[in-house]
Amino acid sequence: MAHKNFDRLIAKKRQLAEEQAEVKAKKSNPHQRLMDKLKLLQNPPADDDIIEE
């Protein structure tokens, strides 16, 4: 059971790091934000890609 929680924690940390990197990139490049939105509209995430809090 501990392994499952540990894996989930690592995945959450990795996701947070990726989100922070994206935020930094967006602050430095506002055009990228529009491209990301466009990409999401064209290719919406699957249900299992969305992580519930």
VENBEL-V653535 format. One record per run of one state. SS is the DSSP state (alpha for helix, beta for strand, coil for the rest). FROM is the first residue (numbers start at 1). TO is the last residue. Records with the same first field share a line. If there is no record, write none. Layout:
SS: FROM-TO, FROM-TO
This chain:
coil: 1-1, 29-29, 43-46, 50-53
alpha: 2-28, 30-42, 47-49
